[in-house]
Amino acid sequence: MGLYLASAGLLFTWVLWTSWQRAEETRHWEATPCRIISAQVVSERPTPHSNPTFQAEVRYSFTRQGKIMTGSRIKRVDSASQHEENALAKLEDYPVGLDTTCYVNPTNPEQTVLKHDTRAALYSMWFPLLFVFGGLGMAWNAMKRR
């Protein structure tokens, strides 16, 4: 049982570590001036009987090596919401015509974001590590008793 707990803890620790690494990666991308050229909420119904989902869609232009390019990601992972007000709230920070900063991947300039993902995964990693150490402790005690 202890090894199962430790394995599950390791799995969740790895997921959180990967999430933190992805959030950290965009912080090393090049900060580039950009301008918001469009901002709207897009509605989609994934299946005929499902509730509609709403997504904030922002497009921005920036110049890279003398070439005008466009981006469309607010964050690296943009998820849709079933609440239109959530999508509208995201757009409040990005009105059309706003001059702001986007972050451009230097090795792949087509990858851009306006906002970094949160680092919260790193701060939450202690919890699954409790299962790792607790599970290993259980396994150690079980083996000592033999």
N, C-alpha and C positions, 0 to 999 in steps of 0.2 A: 504494500500500500504506500509506503514511504517513497519508493522509487516512482510510482505513478504521480504522486503529488509533486515530486521534484521535477519530473519530466514536464508536467503541465506548467509548472512555474517557469521552467526554462523556455518553453514555447512562448508564453506570454511575455517574458522578458525580452526574447528575441524580437517579437512583434513590436514592442515599445521601442526597443533600440533602433530598429529599422525605421520606424516612424520619426524618431528624433533625428536620425541621420538625413532623412529626406528634408526635414524642416531646416536642418543646418546647412544643407547643400546650397539652397538659394541665397543664403547669406554671403556666399562667396562669389555670386554672380555679379556682373558689372552693373552698378547703379547708372541708369541712363535717363536723361530727361525725355519725357513723353507728353503727349496731349490726348485727352479723351476726345474721340471723334463721334462716338455713339454710345448710348446707354439705354437699355430697355429691358423689360421683363418679358420673357418668352414662356408661353404656356404650352404644355404638351400633355397628352393623355396616352400613356404607354400602351394601354389596352382599351378596347371599347367600354369595358365595365369598371375600369379603375378611376380613382379620383384624379383630377388634373394635378400636374406638378408645375411649379413656377421656378424659373431660373433667371438670375440676373445675368444679362449679357452685356458686356462692356467691350468696346473696341478702342484701341489707342494706337497712335502712330509714333514712331521714333526713328532716329537716323543712326545708322550703324555703318561705318566705313564709307560714308557718302551716299549710302543707299537708304531710301525711305522704306521702312518696314512697318508691319502692323502686328499687334498682339491682341489676344482676347481673354486671357486668363486673369482672374482676380487673384486667386490663390492656386497653388499647384493642384489641389483637389477641390474642385467646385462641385458641390452637391445641390441638387434641386430640393425644393421644399413643397409641401402640400399647402403651405400658408403663403399667400401672395404678399402679405405685409413683410415677411422675412426677406423676400427677394427685393422688394421696394426699399427696405432699410439698407441693404447692401449698396444700392444705387445712390443713396444720399451722399456718400463719400466721393462719388465720381460723376459730377455733373458734366455735361458736354461742354468742351472748351477749356476744362481745367488743365493747367500745366502741372504735372506731378512727376514722380520718379517711378520708373519700372525697372525691373531687374532682369538682365539678359544673360543667358547661359553663354559664356565665351566660346565654348566648343560647339554649340548648336544654337545660333542666334534666333532660331524659330521658337525656342523655348523661352517664354517670358512670363513674369508674374508682376502684379502690382503690389502684392502684400505677401509677406513671409508667413509660413505656417507656424503654429505655436510650438514652443519647446516643452509643453506640458508632459509629453511622454517621458522625458528624462526624469522629471520630478515625480512621476508616478511609478517609476520602475521598482521602488523599494517594496511595493506590495507583492508582486509575484515572486520577488526574491525571498520573501518570508516563506513561501511555499517550497522554494528550492531548498533553503537551509533547514526548514522544518522536516521536509520529506527525507533529506539526507540524514538528519539526526535520527528520524524514526528507523531508517534502514540500518544505520550504524548500531543503534541499540538492539535491533532484532538480530544482527549478526553477532554482537557481543554475547548475547544470551545463549547462543548455540554451543 
